[in-house]
Amino acid sequence: MEKVATYLERSRLNDYVNLVDNKFRWFWVNLTGGIFRGIGLAIGFSLLGAVVFLILQQVVTLNLPVISDFIAQLLYLIEQSQQIRP
C-alpha cells in the first residue's frame, strides 16, 4: 500500500486534479500554451523556409542543367511576388 501511495505522490495526480477542478486556470494554461505553440510554429517555419531558400540559391550557382533553370524560375517568381506585396 505504501508503494501505491508513493507512486501517486510522485505522479503528482493531486496537482492535476486541482488544475482540472479550477476551470479558469485550466483555460489560462491551455490559452497560453496554444499561443506559445503558434508563435514557435511560425518562427520555426520561417527559419526553415529561409534555410531552404538559401540552399536553393546555392544549387542555382552550381549550374546544374535542368534543376538550376527550374529553381532560378522559382526564385524569380518568389522575388516578384514579394515586390508586388506592400
Sine and cosine of phi, psi and omega as CSV:
sin_phi,cos_phi,sin_psi,cos_psi,sin_omega,cos_omega
0.00,0.00,-0.58,0.82,0.01,-1.00
-0.92,0.40,-0.56,0.83,0.03,-1.00
-0.90,0.44,-0.64,0.77,0.02,-1.00
-0.92,0.40,-0.68,0.73,0.02,-1.00
-0.90,0.44,-0.67,0.74,0.03,-1.00
-0.90,0.44,-0.67,0.74,0.02,-1.00
-0.89,0.46,-0.68,0.73,0.01,-1.00
-0.91,0.41,-0.59,0.81,0.05,-1.00
-0.92,0.39,-0.64,0.77,0.01,-1.00
-0.94,0.35,-0.54,0.84,-0.03,-1.00
-0.97,0.23,-0.16,0.99,0.03,-1.00
0.83,0.56,0.62,0.78,0.01,-1.00
-0.89,0.46,-0.58,0.82,0.01,-1.00
-0.89,0.46,-0.66,0.75,0.03,-1.00
-0.90,0.44,-0.63,0.78,0.01,-1.00
-0.91,0.40,-0.67,0.74,0.01,-1.00
-0.90,0.44,-0.66,0.75,0.05,-1.00
-0.90,0.44,-0.61,0.79,0.03,-1.00
-0.90,0.43,-0.70,0.71,-0.01,-1.00
-0.92,0.38,-0.56,0.83,0.00,-1.00
-0.93,0.36,-0.53,0.85,-0.01,-1.00
-1.00,0.01,0.99,-0.13,-0.11,-0.99
-0.88,0.47,-0.64,0.77,-0.01,-1.00
-0.91,0.42,-0.69,0.72,0.00,-1.00
-0.92,0.40,-0.64,0.77,0.04,-1.00
-0.87,0.49,-0.70,0.72,0.04,-1.00
-0.89,0.46,-0.72,0.69,-0.05,-1.00
-0.90,0.44,-0.68,0.74,0.01,-1.00
-0.89,0.45,-0.69,0.72,0.00,-1.00
-0.94,0.35,-0.61,0.79,0.01,-1.00
-0.90,0.43,-0.77,0.64,-0.01,-1.00
-0.91,0.41,-0.61,0.80,0.06,-1.00
-0.88,0.47,-0.67,0.74,0.02,-1.00
-0.92,0.40,-0.63,0.78,0.02,-1.00
-0.89,0.45,-0.74,0.68,-0.03,-1.00
-0.93,0.36,-0.55,0.83,0.09,-1.00
-0.90,0.43,-0.65,0.76,0.03,-1.00
-0.91,0.42,-0.66,0.75,0.04,-1.00
-0.91,0.42,-0.69,0.72,0.03,-1.00
-0.88,0.47,-0.65,0.76,0.03,-1.00
-0.90,0.44,-0.68,0.73,0.01,-1.00
-0.90,0.43,-0.70,0.71,0.01,-1.00
-0.91,0.41,-0.71,0.71,0.00,-1.00
-0.89,0.46,-0.68,0.73,0.00,-1.00
-0.92,0.40,-0.61,0.79,0.03,-1.00
-0.90,0.43,-0.71,0.71,0.02,-1.00
-0.90,0.43,-0.68,0.74,0.02,-1.00
-0.90,0.45,-0.66,0.75,0.04,-1.00
-0.90,0.44,-0.63,0.77,0.02,-1.00
-0.91,0.40,-0.64,0.76,0.03,-1.00
-0.91,0.42,-0.69,0.73,0.03,-1.00
-0.89,0.46,-0.65,0.76,0.03,-1.00
-0.88,0.48,-0.69,0.73,0.02,-1.00
-0.91,0.41,-0.64,0.76,0.04,-1.00
-0.90,0.44,-0.66,0.75,0.02,-1.00
-0.90,0.44,-0.60,0.80,0.05,-1.00
-0.91,0.42,-0.59,0.81,0.03,-1.00
-0.94,0.35,-0.58,0.81,0.03,-1.00
-0.91,0.42,-0.59,0.81,0.01,-1.00
-0.90,0.44,-0.61,0.79,-0.02,-1.00
-0.94,0.34,-0.29,0.96,0.05,-1.00
-0.97,0.26,-0.22,0.98,0.01,-1.00
0.83,0.56,0.73,0.68,0.15,-0.99
-0.96,0.27,0.71,-0.70,-0.21,-0.98
-0.81,0.59,-0.88,0.48,-0.12,-0.99
-1.00,0.05,-0.68,0.73,-0.11,-0.99
-0.92,0.38,-0.69,0.73,-0.07,-1.00
-0.92,0.39,-0.57,0.82,0.05,-1.00
-0.90,0.43,-0.70,0.72,0.01,-1.00
-0.89,0.45,-0.71,0.70,-0.03,-1.00
-0.93,0.37,-0.60,0.80,0.03,-1.00
-0.88,0.47,-0.68,0.73,0.04,-1.00
-0.90,0.44,-0.66,0.75,0.01,-1.00
-0.89,0.46,-0.72,0.69,0.02,-1.00
-0.90,0.43,-0.60,0.80,0.04,-1.00
-0.89,0.45,-0.70,0.72,0.02,-1.00
-0.90,0.44,-0.63,0.78,0.02,-1.00
-0.91,0.41,-0.70,0.72,0.01,-1.00
-0.91,0.42,-0.61,0.79,0.04,-1.00
-0.91,0.42,-0.65,0.76,0.00,-1.00
-0.93,0.37,-0.51,0.86,0.04,-1.00
-0.95,0.32,-0.52,0.85,0.01,-1.00
-0.96,0.27,-0.48,0.88,0.00,-1.00
-0.95,0.32,-0.65,0.76,-0.04,-1.00
-0.97,0.23,0.64,-0.77,0.04,-1.00
-0.96,0.27,0.00,0.00,0.00,0.00
